[in-house]
Amino acid sequence: GMPGYIHIFVLDGATPDRRSAKCEPVYQVNYTTPGSTFVRAYDLEHLRRFLLTKVAIEGPELDRVLAQLTTTGRANIPEVEISEQEAAALGMEQVPTES
């Protein structure tokens, strides 16, 4: 596959009619390679699992990424390699890349 990078940002996941439930942030993951972008939204638990198992980042790096998301609402992970087949298997949606 072609190496790309991951950009994660916090979506405003608060829905007004769900006052009873606590508002969990929703994280959008954009995986961009030359020519393609794959997009998927995750809650925190699934984001952690995705980063640890599919992106294969180490614990300290994961902590750094999550801390960055908490403080700034966004984070980047360079030099990630996920095949198109794997991205599709993960339920990521391919969107046209703006050139």
C-alpha positions in Angstrom: 0.0 0.0 0.0 0.9 3.6 -0.2 1.8 5.4 3.1 -0.4 8.2 4.1 -1.3 10.1 7.2 -4.2 10.2 9.7 -5.9 13.4 10.8 -8.3 13.1 13.7 -10.7 15.7 14.9 -13.5 16.0 17.4 -17.0 16.2 15.8 -19.6 18.1 17.7 -21.4 15.1 18.8 -23.8 16.7 21.2 -27.4 16.2 20.3 -30.0 18.4 22.1 -32.6 15.7 22.4 -30.4 13.3 24.3 -30.2 15.3 27.5 -30.4 12.2 29.6 -27.3 10.6 28.1 -23.9 12.1 28.7 -22.4 13.6 25.7 -19.6 11.4 24.4 -17.3 13.1 21.9 -17.3 11.6 18.4 -13.9 11.5 16.6 -13.7 11.7 12.9 -10.7 9.9 11.4 -9.4 10.9 7.9 -6.9 8.6 6.4 -5.3 10.3 3.5 -3.0 8.7 0.9 -1.9 10.1 -2.4 -5.1 9.9 -4.4 -7.6 8.8 -1.7 -9.1 9.8 1.6 -10.9 7.3 3.8 -13.2 8.6 6.5 -14.8 7.0 9.6 -16.3 8.3 12.9 -15.4 6.5 16.1 -16.3 6.9 19.8 -13.4 7.0 22.1 -13.2 3.3 22.9 -13.2 2.3 19.2 -10.8 5.0 18.3 -8.3 3.7 20.9 -8.7 0.2 19.5 -8.3 1.3 15.9 -5.2 3.3 16.8 -3.6 0.4 18.8 -4.5 -2.4 16.5 -4.7 -1.0 13.0 -2.4 2.0 13.1 -0.2 0.1 15.5 0.9 3.0 17.6 2.5 2.4 21.0 0.9 3.3 24.3 2.9 6.6 24.9 2.1 7.8 21.3 -1.6 6.9 21.9 -1.6 8.9 25.1 0.0 11.9 23.3 -2.6 11.7 20.5 -5.5 11.5 22.9 -4.1 14.3 25.1 -3.8 16.4 21.9 -7.4 15.7 20.9 -8.6 16.6 24.4 -6.7 19.9 24.5 -6.9 21.1 20.8 -9.6 18.9 19.3 -7.3 17.6 16.6 -4.3 15.4 16.1 -2.2 14.0 13.2 -0.4 10.7 12.9 2.2 10.7 10.0 3.4 7.7 8.0 0.5 5.3 8.4 0.0 2.5 6.0 -3.4 0.9 5.6 -4.4 -0.9 2.4 -7.6 0.1 0.6 -8.9 -3.4 1.3 -8.3 -3.0 5.0 -9.7 0.5 5.1 -12.9 -0.8 3.4 -13.0 -3.8 5.8 -12.8 -1.3 8.7 -15.9 0.4 7.4 -14.1 3.5 6.3 -15.8 5.4 3.5 -13.7 6.5 0.5 -14.2 10.1 -0.4 -12.6 12.0 -3.3 -9.4 13.7 -2.3 -9.2 17.4 -3.1 -6.1 17.9 -5.2 
